[in-house]
């Protein structure tokens, strides 16, 4: 395992991070080294580890460090969020035509979002909502940066994003840390992979961690209008929406993943203690908007029902009434001829609740026609 340079030692494989009191516990370390860390017994008692005693650094220690830190996070109901910089959280341009005067930078709409980057004569625009995104995400996730940019550049960007140094600390992986300059890897993040979510605008750089990835639309503030592209935000003197743009949407998804991960009522039980499984399920019914008719008794709060939760875990948006328009599916046991005709007019599909169970269990979308509702007279 290769770790980035880090003055604090957080990511350093050569730091003396912990020690053991006696040979028994040294033996314990040996016993745990090299294992799949997802399989490590949670009962392992780290109270024996003492920071004042020295243990020679090797992969076993790195893995033990990963286990300790990961378990600490899980105990605090926190997951891990690995964020890209360029075109994900911000956009930087070298084009001199965008270099604003100090007066322009003082405009209220650019407050804390548009920066000249000295000494490189560049401009950086932060993505709208990014400060709120980081603040809220940090309550559910330990935040990391992983960028193809160089360390000097990344440090400058982190200053803009995190001026108080509360979100990332030293958890910044840059080009200098990558084993392959064309590839990013969760191997550089010393945490359980089953707890790590990646947010990046480029899926190709995460060759081996696709199942941890949430792909985001690129943020291109400065790009000039050309024959083949739409006008940039800068050219149109506008920007992504603060409340309905990309980062607010991603934040809602992260909240859902966090809730599902730590929700003991999730149908999948232990399988849902892996963000990769949650992400895989969330893709199954992505884009579907469901309304439920005649399914739940009045005494039951639909949001707490197994069926509703399952639909949410499959990525569908759920509702109890027709205000969710346009909706794509009506989940019901049976329908009259009139209700079938109305569904056709609404361009929605009537489907039996068993469809949700089947999709969930197989983690794939089955044809709705195989789960038709009964006809009632
Ligand atoms: Mg990027």
Boltz pocket constraint, residues with backbone or C-beta under 6 A from the ligand:
constraints:
  - pocket:
      binder: B
      contacts: [[A, 84], [A, 85], [A, 86], [A, 87], [A, 88], [A, 200], [A, 201], [A, 202]]
      max_distance: 6.0
